[in-house]
Amino acid sequence: MTTVSLRLDDEMKKQLDEMCDEMGMNLTTFFTIYAKKALRDRRIPFEITAPIEPFYSVSNMEQLQKADQQIQNGQIVTKTMEELESLADE
């Protein structure tokens, strides 16, 4: 047998201990199950993604930079809500 040492945030470890206890296991069992599943499937047993916040997408950031440049160049038109609503009614 080999001993593996992990570093976890104190709160994360506490929550993980509590969850494992509710499932009737300890952390060693938890990580053993995880490792066996990964080895059997030859992949991480869950999907890892980095979802893009739509606001920070490349296309939106380009539009924001373009709008900022237009503002700096004085190429903006301002309308009141009433003016916009009347335009929509036309």
C-alpha positions in Angstrom: 0.0 0.0 0.0 1.1 3.6 -0.7 0.1 6.7 1.2 -1.0 9.7 -0.8 -1.0 13.1 0.8 -3.4 15.8 -0.4 -3.8 19.5 0.5 -7.4 20.7 0.8 -8.9 23.9 2.1 -10.1 23.3 5.7 -13.7 24.0 4.9 -13.7 21.8 1.8 -12.2 18.9 3.8 -14.9 19.4 6.5 -17.7 19.4 3.9 -16.2 16.3 2.2 -15.8 14.5 5.5 -19.5 15.2 6.3 -20.7 14.1 2.9 -18.6 10.9 3.0 -19.9 10.2 6.5 -23.5 10.6 5.2 -22.7 8.0 2.6 -21.2 5.7 5.1 -17.6 6.0 3.9 -14.4 7.9 4.8 -12.1 9.9 2.6 -9.9 7.0 1.8 -12.8 5.1 0.4 -14.0 8.1 -1.5 -10.7 8.6 -3.2 -10.3 4.9 -3.9 -13.7 4.8 -5.6 -12.7 7.8 -7.6 -9.4 6.3 -8.6 -10.9 3.0 -9.6 -13.6 4.7 -11.7 -10.9 6.8 -13.5 -8.7 3.8 -14.2 -11.6 1.6 -15.4 -12.9 4.3 -17.8 -9.5 5.7 -18.6 -10.8 9.2 -18.1 -11.7 11.7 -15.3 -15.1 10.4 -14.2 -16.9 13.7 -14.7 -16.8 16.5 -17.3 -14.5 19.4 -16.6 -15.5 22.6 -18.4 -14.7 26.2 -18.1 -18.0 27.9 -19.0 -17.6 31.3 -20.6 -19.5 34.0 -19.0 -21.4 35.6 -21.9 -20.4 39.1 -20.9 -16.7 38.2 -21.2 -17.0 36.3 -24.5 -14.6 37.4 -27.2 -17.3 38.8 -29.5 -18.9 40.8 -26.7 -15.5 42.2 -25.6 -14.9 43.3 -29.2 -18.2 45.0 -29.3 -17.5 46.8 -26.0 -14.1 47.9 -27.2 -15.7 49.2 -30.4 -18.4 51.0 -28.4 -15.8 52.5 -26.1 -13.8 53.8 -29.1 -17.0 55.3 -30.6 -17.7 57.1 -27.3 -14.1 58.4 -27.2 -14.5 59.7 -30.8 -17.8 61.4 -30.0 -19.7 59.1 -32.3 -22.6 58.6 -30.0 -26.3 59.5 -30.2 -28.3 59.8 -27.0 -32.1 59.4 -26.8 -34.6 59.5 -24.0 -36.7 56.5 -23.3 -39.7 58.4 -24.7 -37.8 59.1 -27.9 -36.9 55.4 -28.2 -40.4 54.3 -27.6 -41.7 56.7 -30.3 -39.2 55.3 -32.7 -40.4 51.8 -32.0 -44.0 52.8 -32.7 -43.1 54.2 -36.1 
